[in-house]
Amino acid sequence: MSKPDIKKVVLAYSGGLDTSVILTWLREEYGCEVVAFAADLGQGDEMDGLREKALRTGAGEVHIEDIREEFVRDFVFPALKGNAVYEGFYLLGTSIARPIIAKAQIEVAKRVGADAVSHGATGKGNDQVRFELAYHALMPGISVIAPWREWDLGSRTSLIEYAREHNIPIPVTKDKPYSSDRNLLHISYEGGILEDPWHEPDESMFTLTVAPEDAPDKSDYLTVDFEDGIPVAVDEEPLSPAALLERLNEMGGRHGVGRLDMVENRYIGMKSRGVYETPGGTILHLAHRAVESLTMDREVMHLRDSLTPKFSDLIYNGYWFSPEMSWLLKCIDETQKGVTGTARLKLYKGACHVVGRKAPHSLYMPDFATFEEESVFDQADSTGFIKVNALRLRINAMLEAKKRKKD
């Protein structure tokens, strides 16, 4: 199959092993100009020298955009409002970053007149799906180049050799081959020694959190304020979305909060082992549920919770820009009206516990809930309630008894 005639391609560039090799490979294989695009989502010092490195590797242009506030405000917080968790544990730190990267990349492609976009996701992983579904939703007809599905470099070891042959500086060695992906919500690790699910991660690998056993021997308390489901302040200090998440990352990381080691089901069908650090996100998830517990109607909460697995799957599988996601986000926003209040949390040795919650319009009424003497609830009313709800159970038991007698 002949290659399309590509004149200019925008590459989602991180400066890591894969995209460093891809930048050179695209120029050699397609003979086209490569525009390197990097999104600053809170990678920290990983962004240092990125522009110079891309230019040295052969990029015709380099576009670096700081979209940290938009990332947290328009992607992380909406996921938080829906309590998105994949397969019981994963707070979707990588998954939720892909749609905003793709969105910004497509905007660059339109500005520079590119006829293609490219990414460094492998043909075995989830990210290829996430990126490309977003590309096609945002710019129908755009050509997509996925090198991992085209080239004969079948492993990261092969990429390391290619990089050395082409004098491409890389941050990965054969002694430390696992890859990582970082943003304000989390950092993930996969590959290399982590491909053995029995092998415990080396402590030296972790970046955002201290080992729980090395955390302070004294607990810390903090509060998080919410307005309509959105975090707005930590310890009564109003903060922007990105600054708020950064603050909680620091506080949680100091106490070893938010580590996760799991084997998950990738969208394309295989299982994968991932190790994650999500200190701030872990705190926010627990704090948000605490405020909801006071302010959300029971049936609204249970209905929303029934949609949460689907919501989480859509994020994980790359359908952020789908019609069903648009509908779900509207539903979730409706449930968050009135989710306003404060959660108080205790951090200690890797654990985060909710120890208090309050809300100006709380549905929790002490007069009704108390076990002490009160006059607002007639406990005898529960007799009829139980009889009515037990009716179908009694009928079913009578029917089963009749069947047994007949047999």
Secondary structure, 3 states (H helix, E strand, C coil): CCCCCCCEEEEECCCCHHHHHHHHHHHHHHCCEEEEEEEECCCHHHHCCHHHHHHHHCCCEEEEEECHHHHHHHHHHHHHHCCCCECCCECCCCHHHHHHHHHHHHHHHHHHCCCEEECCCCCCCCHHHHHHHHHHHHCCCCEEECHHHCCCCCCHHHHHHHHHHCCCCCCCECCECCEEEECCCCEEEECHHHHCCCCCCCHHHCCCCCCHHHCCCCCEEEEEEEECCEEEEECCEECCHHHHHHHHHHHHHHCCCCEEEEEEECCCCCEEEEEEECHHHHHHHHHHHHHHHHHCCHHHHHHHHHHHHHHHHHHHHCCCCCHHHHHHHHHHHHHCCCCCEEEEEEEECCEEEEEEEECCCCCCCHHHHCCCCCCCCCCCHHHHHHHHHHHHHHHHHHHHHHHHHHC
